[in-house]
C-alpha cells in the first residue's frame, strides 16, 4: 500500500543517539538535547551552501556579481543581507558545524556548544530566545555529547537528502513516540501525528490568509499548511503555547522550514495573548479533557463565551476560544476527544446545542483508534465554519451537517500505532470539499458519510457522533450455497485438528527426551 509511513529512514541513527544519552538524562529530555544539535547543523549547512553560491557568483564572469578583486569578493560573501534575503541565518566561524565537529572530542565541548548557541543568537536577533544554552548544565558526559555530534554529522542528516526536509519535526516525532511512556499523556499535548495534521489541512485547504493555532506545540499545523499551498508565503502564522521548552522547539521547527511564525507564550484559555485577533483558519490539537483548568477565572462577560464554562472539562472552552478567533468567512478544524460529541454534563451540552443551533458546526469526522503515540483512545475532528451562508464561494448549508465515520480507516504500522494512508486522507478530504462546493456533486455513502439536517441532530439530543447518522455499511451478499460452505468449514476444522494432534505428539516426545 502506497504512502504508509510512521517511521523515519534514520531510526538506527536516532536509536544509537538515545543510547548515548541513556543513564545520564531522563528519556523525556532526549529531544531537548538532540533537536538543538540538529537545528544548529541545519543552520550551518544552509549558511555554507549560500556562501558557496555567492563564491561561485563573484568568480563567474557571466554573473552580475563578478569581480576579480579578492577583497570585494570577501565583502560580498560576508554581506549579511545576501543571506537573510534567502532566509539563511549568518553563522559565526566558532558556531559553525565544522568547528563543532573539529572540537567534538575536546573536554570543553559543552562550553563550545553553549557558546555557539549564544553567538548565533547575537548575530541573528530573530533567533533570540530560541537556542538553549543547556549543555554545560546537563549530566551528559562530554564524550557522549561528542558521539552525538558525530552521529548527526552523517550523510543521512545532510540537506541533500529529500527525507531530511522535515527532519526536525520527524526526529521530534521519533522521540515522542519511542519514549512517550516517560511523558505520560503530555506527549500528545505538543505533537500531533502527521497523518492527522495532513487530513486537517487537506480538508481546510489553506491557500492564503492567516493561520492560527493557540496550542501550537511543535508547529506541525503551520508547516503542513505552508507545504499545502502552492503560493509560498501566501500564509501568515500565529500561535500560542504555554511550555517554554516547547515554544523553543516549535520556533526551531518552523524556522527550519523557512516559516516566520509569531509564537507567544501563555495559557491560551486563561491568558489569551491574541485577544481580539481573528484568523482565516484555526487549526489546533488542544490538550484533551483538561480538568480543574481554572474556569472560575473566566469572567462571565468574556467575549469568547457563547455559553457557560465548567471546571470539570476544558474541551468546550477550547471550542469557544477557537470560534472567537475565527474571521467571518473562515473555517476552524481541530482535534477533540470523542466524549465531547455526546457529553450531557451541564454546561458542555448547553454549549454544544448552541453551536448547532447557531449554525457553526460544519463537519464531524470520527477517527480510528491508535493514531496517537501516547494513547489508544480514538478522537474526532470537528470543523466550525463562518461561511455556511454561502460566503467565500461555498454553497449555503446553514441547516446541514456533514458526518464522516472513518473508524475503519488506517493501517497498522507497528504493534501500537496506526496511520492514515494518503489515499484515505484524499478520500475523506474530497467528501468534505464536495459537501461545501456548489460545483462538485456530493453523495451519501452508507456507513461512511451522511449529510444530516438540523431536525435529525435535534431528534438525537444534539449528539454529534457520526455513527448515529451514517448508518451501517451493507455487506456483499453471500450467494455461496450453505452445503458448499459447510463442507469447506468442516474440512478446514479437520485439518486444524490433525495439525493440533501432531503438535501434541511432538511436545510429548520432547518432554520424554528431557528425562
C-alpha positions in Angstrom: 0.0 0.0 0.0 1.5 3.4 -1.0 2.3 6.3 1.2 2.2 4.5 4.6 5.0 5.8 6.8 5.2 6.1 10.5 8.9 5.7 10.9 11.8 7.6 9.5 14.8 6.4 7.4 17.4 7.2 10.1 15.8 5.2 13.0 19.0 3.3 13.7 21.0 6.6 14.0 18.4 8.0 16.4 18.3 4.9 18.5 22.1 5.0 18.7 21.8 8.6 19.8 19.4 7.6 22.5 21.8 5.0 23.8 24.4 7.7 24.1 22.1 9.6 26.5 20.7 6.7 28.4 21.6 6.7 32.1 22.7 10.3 32.1 19.5 12.1 31.4 15.8 11.2 31.6 14.3 9.8 28.4 11.7 12.7 28.3 14.7 15.1 27.9 16.3 13.3 25.0 14.6 15.6 22.4 15.7 18.7 24.2 19.4 17.6 23.9 19.1 16.3 20.3 16.9 18.9 18.5 19.1 22.0 19.1 22.1 20.0 17.7 20.2 19.1 14.5 18.9 22.6 14.2 22.4 24.0 14.6 23.7 21.7 11.9 21.0 22.7 9.5 21.6 26.4 10.1 25.3 25.8 9.4 24.7 23.7 6.3 22.4 26.4 4.8 24.9 29.1 5.6 27.7 27.1 4.0 25.6 26.3 0.9 24.7 30.0 0.4 28.3 31.1 0.9 29.4 28.7 -1.8 26.7 30.1 -4.1 27.9 33.6 -3.5 31.5 32.5 -4.1 30.6 31.0 -7.4 28.7 34.2 -8.4 31.6 36.5 -7.7 34.0 34.4 -9.6 31.8 33.7 -12.6 32.4 36.2 -15.5 28.9 35.8 -16.6 27.5 36.8 -13.3 26.4 40.4 -12.3 28.4 39.9 -9.1 31.6 39.0 -10.9 34.8 40.7 -9.6 38.5 39.9 -9.6 39.1 41.9 -6.5 39.6 39.4 -3.7 38.7 42.0 -1.0 35.5 42.9 -2.8 34.7 39.2 -3.2 35.0 38.7 0.6 32.8 41.8 1.2 30.1 40.4 -1.0 30.3 36.9 0.5 30.2 38.4 4.1 27.2 40.7 3.4 24.5 39.6 5.8 21.8 40.8 3.5 22.9 38.3 0.9 22.0 35.6 3.4 18.9 37.0 5.1 17.3 37.7 1.7 17.3 33.9 1.1 16.1 33.1 4.7 19.6 32.0 5.7 21.0 32.8 9.1 24.6 34.1 9.5 26.7 31.6 11.4 30.0 32.8 13.0 33.0 30.7 12.5 33.1 29.5 16.1 29.5 28.4 15.8 29.8 26.5 12.5 29.1 22.8 12.4 32.6 22.1 11.0 34.1 23.9 14.0 32.0 22.0 16.5 32.8 18.6 14.8 36.5 19.5 14.9 36.3 20.1 18.7 33.8 17.3 19.4 36.4 15.3 21.3 37.5 18.2 23.4 36.7 18.1 27.2 35.1 21.5 26.9 32.7 20.6 24.1 29.7 21.5 26.3 31.0 25.1 26.7 31.7 25.3 23.0 28.2 24.3 22.2 26.5 26.7 24.6 28.8 29.5 23.3 27.8 28.6 19.7 24.1 28.9 20.6 24.8 32.3 22.2 26.8 33.6 19.2 24.2 32.6 16.7 21.5 34.4 18.6 23.8 37.5 18.9 24.2 37.5 15.1 20.5 36.8 14.3 18.2 38.8 16.6 15.0 37.0 15.4 16.6 33.8 16.9 16.8 35.4 20.3 15.5 33.1 23.0 15.2 30.1 20.6 18.6 28.4 21.0 19.0 27.0 24.5 22.3 27.0 26.5 21.7 23.7 28.3 24.8 21.6 27.7 27.1 22.7 30.5 24.2 22.2 32.9 23.3 18.7 31.7 24.6 15.5 33.2 25.5 14.1 29.8 29.2 13.2 29.7 31.3 15.3 27.3 32.5 12.2 25.4 28.8 11.1 24.9 27.9 14.6 23.6 30.9 14.3 21.2 29.5 11.0 19.9 26.1 12.6 19.4 27.7 15.3 17.3 29.4 12.7 15.1 26.1 10.8 14.7 24.4 13.9 13.4 27.3 14.6 11.0 26.4 11.6 9.0 25.2 11.9 5.4 21.6 10.8 6.3 21.2 14.2 8.1 22.5 16.1 5.1 20.3 18.7 3.4 20.7 16.9 0.1 18.6 14.1 1.3 14.9 14.6 0.5 13.9 12.7 3.6 15.5 15.4 5.8 13.3 18.2 4.6 11.1 17.8 7.6 13.9 16.4 9.8 13.2 18.3 13.0 9.5 17.5 13.2 10.2 13.9 12.3 13.0 13.5 14.8 10.7 15.1 17.4 8.1 12.5 16.4 10.5 9.7 16.9 11.5 10.7 20.4 7.9 11.5 21.5 6.7 8.2 20.0 9.5 5.9 21.3 9.9 7.5 24.7 6.3 8.6 25.3 5.9 6.3 28.3 8.2 8.6 30.3 6.0 11.5 29.5 2.6 10.0 30.1 -0.1 11.9 28.2 2.0 15.0 27.9 3.4 13.9 24.5 0.1 14.4 22.8 -0.2 17.9 24.0 2.6 19.2 21.8 2.9 16.7 19.0 0.1 15.7 16.6 0.8 12.6 14.4 1.4 13.7 10.8 -1.5 11.9 9.2 -4.0 13.8 11.4 -2.3 17.1 10.6 -2.3 16.3 6.9 -6.0 15.4 7.0 -7.0 18.6 8.8 -5.0 20.7 6.3 -6.3 18.8 3.3 -9.9 19.3 4.4 -9.4 23.1 5.2 -7.3 23.8 2.1 -5.5 26.9 3.4 -4.4 28.8 0.3 -3.8 32.4 1.6 -4.5 34.4 4.7 -3.9 34.0 8.4 -3.5 30.6 10.2 -3.8 30.5 14.0 -3.1 27.7 16.4 -3.5 28.5 20.1 -2.0 25.2 21.2 0.7 25.1 18.5 3.2 22.7 20.2 5.9 21.8 17.7 4.4 23.9 14.9 3.2 21.0 12.7 0.0 22.7 11.7 2.0 25.6 10.3 4.5 23.5 8.4 1.8 21.3 6.8 -0.3 24.4 5.8 2.7 26.0 4.2 3.6 22.8 2.3 -0.1 22.5 1.1 -0.4 25.9 -0.6 1.2 26.3 -4.0 1.6 30.1 -3.3 4.6 30.2 -0.9 4.5 32.9 1.7 0.8 33.5 1.0 0.0 32.4 4.5 1.0 34.1 7.8 1.2 32.1 11.0 0.4 32.9 14.7 0.4 30.6 17.6 0.4 30.3 21.4 1.9 27.7 23.7 2.4 27.6 27.5 5.5 25.5 27.8 8.8 27.4 27.3 10.8 24.4 26.0 8.0 23.5 23.6 8.0 27.1 22.2 11.7 26.8 21.5 11.2 23.5 19.7 8.3 24.9 17.8 10.2 28.0 16.7 13.2 25.9 15.6 10.9 23.6 13.6 9.1 26.4 11.7 12.4 28.4 11.1 13.9 25.2 9.7 11.1 25.3 7.1 11.6 29.0 6.3 8.4 30.0 8.2 8.4 33.1 10.4 5.6 32.3 12.8 4.8 34.6 15.7 4.5 32.3 18.7 3.7 33.8 22.1 3.9 32.2 25.5 1.0 31.8 27.8 -2.1 29.8 28.8 -4.5 30.4 25.8 -7.6 29.9 27.9 -6.6 32.0 30.9 -4.1 34.4 29.4 -5.0 34.9 25.7 -2.1 36.6 24.1 -4.1 37.3 20.9 -7.2 38.9 22.4 -9.4 40.3 19.6 -7.3 38.6 16.9 -9.1 36.7 14.2 -7.8 34.3 11.5 -9.0 32.8 8.3 -8.1 29.4 9.5 -7.8 28.0 13.0 -6.1 24.6 13.2 -5.3 23.0 16.6 -4.9 19.9 18.7 -5.6 21.2 22.2 -5.0 19.1 25.4 -7.9 16.7 25.8 -10.2 16.6 28.8 -8.4 19.1 31.0 -9.9 19.1 34.5 -9.6 21.9 37.1 -8.2 24.1 34.4 -9.3 27.4 36.0 -12.9 28.0 34.8 -13.5 30.2 37.9 -11.0 32.7 36.4 -13.1 33.3 33.3 -15.2 36.4 33.6 -18.9 36.0 32.7 -18.6 38.8 30.2 -15.7 37.2 28.4 -16.3 38.0 24.7 -15.3 34.4 23.7 -18.2 32.9 25.5 -21.5 31.8 23.8 -22.4 29.6 26.8 -21.3 28.5 30.3 -17.9 27.0 31.2 -17.2 24.2 33.6 -14.1 23.3 35.5 -14.8 19.5 35.0 -13.6 19.8 31.4 -11.9 22.4 29.2 -13.0 20.9 25.9 -15.9 23.3 25.3 -13.9 26.3 26.4 -11.3 25.4 23.8 -14.1 25.3 21.2 -15.4 28.7 22.2 -11.8 30.0 22.1 -11.4 28.7 18.5 -14.7 30.2 17.4 -13.9 33.6 18.8 -10.7 33.8 16.9 -12.3 32.9 13.5 -13.0 35.6 10.9 -16.3 35.9 9.1 -15.9 33.5 6.2 -13.3 31.4 7.9 -13.1 27.8 9.0 -11.7 26.1 12.1 -10.6 22.5 12.2 -9.4 20.9 15.4 -8.8 17.6 17.2 -11.1 16.7 20.0 -11.9 13.8 22.4 -14.8 11.6 21.3 -16.6 12.2 24.6 -17.2 15.9 23.6 -19.6 14.8 20.9 -22.1 13.2 23.3 -21.4 14.7 26.8 -24.5 15.5 28.8 -22.6 17.4 31.5 -24.3 20.6 32.5 -22.7 23.4 30.6 -21.0 21.3 28.0 -24.2 20.0 26.4 -25.6 23.6 26.5 -22.6 24.9 24.5 -22.8 22.1 22.0 -26.5 22.7 21.4 -25.8 26.4 21.0 -23.1 25.7 18.4 -25.5 23.5 16.4 -28.4 25.9 16.7 -26.3 28.9 15.7 -25.1 27.0 12.6 -21.4 26.9 13.4 -20.9 23.1 13.3 -20.0 22.2 9.7 -18.5 18.7 9.8 -17.5 15.9 12.3 -15.1 13.2 11.4 -14.8 10.2 13.8 -11.3 8.9 13.6 -9.8 5.4 14.1 -8.1 4.4 17.3 -4.4 4.2 17.9 -3.4 7.2 15.8 -1.7 8.9 18.8 1.6 7.7 20.3 0.6 8.3 23.8 -2.9 6.9 23.9 -5.0 4.4 22.0 -8.2 6.4 22.6 -9.8 7.5 19.3 -10.5 11.1 18.7 -12.7 13.2 16.3 -12.0 16.1 14.0 -14.5 18.9 14.4 -15.0 21.8 11.9 -16.6 25.1 12.6 -17.4 27.5 9.7 -18.4 31.1 9.4 -19.2 30.6 5.7 -22.2 28.4 6.0 -24.5 31.1 4.5 -22.6 30.8 1.2 -19.6 33.1 1.8 -16.1 32.6 0.3 -17.6 30.8 -2.8 -19.0 27.9 -0.8 -22.6 26.8 -1.2 -25.2 27.7 1.5 -25.5 24.8 4.1 -26.7 26.5 7.2 -29.2 23.8 8.1 -26.9 20.9 7.2 -24.1 18.9 8.9 -21.7 16.5 7.4 -20.9 13.4 9.4 -18.0 11.1 8.3 -17.3 7.8 10.1 -13.6 7.0 9.4 -13.2 4.4 12.2 -12.4 1.7 9.7 -9.7 3.6 8.0 -6.0 3.5 8.8 -3.2 0.9 8.6 -1.3 -0.6 11.5 2.4 0.2 11.0 3.5 -1.1 14.4 2.1 -3.0 17.3 0.7 0.2 18.8 0.3 2.7 16.0 -2.0 3.2 13.1 -1.7 5.8 10.4 -4.0 7.1 7.6 -2.7 6.5 4.1 -2.5 9.4 1.6 -5.3 7.7 -0.3 -7.5 7.7 2.8 -6.7 11.3 3.5 -7.6 12.3 -0.1 -10.8 10.3 0.1 -12.0 12.0 3.3 -11.0 15.4 2.1 -12.8 15.0 -1.2 -16.0 14.2 0.6 -15.8 17.5 2.6 -14.9 19.5 -0.4 -17.8 18.1 -2.4 -20.2 18.8 0.5 -19.1 22.5 0.7 -18.8 23.1 -3.0 -21.6 24.4 -5.2 -20.0 22.7 -8.2 -18.9 19.2 -7.0 -21.6 16.6 -6.5 -21.8 15.1 -3.1 -23.4 11.8 -2.4 -24.1 10.0 0.9 -22.2 6.7 1.4 -23.9 4.2 3.7 -21.7 3.5 6.7 -19.2 6.3 5.8 -20.7 9.7 5.2 -24.1 11.4 5.6 -25.4 14.9 5.4 -28.0 15.3 8.2 -30.3 18.3 8.7 -31.0 20.2 11.9 -34.1 18.2 12.7 -32.1 15.0 12.6 -29.5 16.3 15.1 -32.1 17.8 17.4 -34.0 14.5 17.4 -30.8 12.8 18.6 -30.4 15.2 21.6 -27.8 17.3 19.7 -25.3 14.4 19.8 -22.7 14.7 17.1 -21.3 11.1 16.9 -21.1 10.3 13.1 -22.0 6.6 13.8 -25.5 7.8 14.8 -26.2 9.3 11.4 -24.2 7.4 8.7 -25.9 4.0 9.2 -24.3 0.6 8.7 -22.4 -0.4 5.6 -24.2 -3.1 3.6 -22.2 -6.3 3.3 -21.9 -8.0 0.0 -24.5 -10.7 -0.4 -23.0 -14.2 0.1 -24.6 -16.4 -2.6 -22.5 -19.5 -1.9 -24.8 -22.4 -1.1 -24.9 -23.4 2.6 -24.0 -27.0 1.8 -20.8 -26.0 0.0 -19.7 -23.5 2.7 -20.5 -26.1 5.4 -18.3 -28.7 3.7 -15.4 -26.3 3.4 -15.6 -25.3 7.0 -15.8 -28.9 8.1 -12.7 -29.9 6.1 -10.8 -26.9 7.4 -11.7 -27.9 11.0 -10.5 -31.5 10.4 -7.1 -30.2 9.1 -6.7 -28.0 12.1 -7.5 -30.9 14.5 -4.9 -33.1 12.7 -2.3 -30.4 13.0 -3.0 -30.0 16.7 -2.6 -33.7 17.2 0.8 -33.7 15.5 2.0 -30.7 17.7 0.8 -32.5 20.8 2.7 -35.7 19.9 5.8 -33.7 19.2 5.5 -31.9 22.6 5.2 -35.3 24.4 8.3 -36.6 22.6 10.3 -33.6 23.6 9.3 -34.0 27.2 10.3 -37.6 27.2 13.8 -36.7 25.9 14.2 -34.3 28.9 14.0 -37.2 31.4 
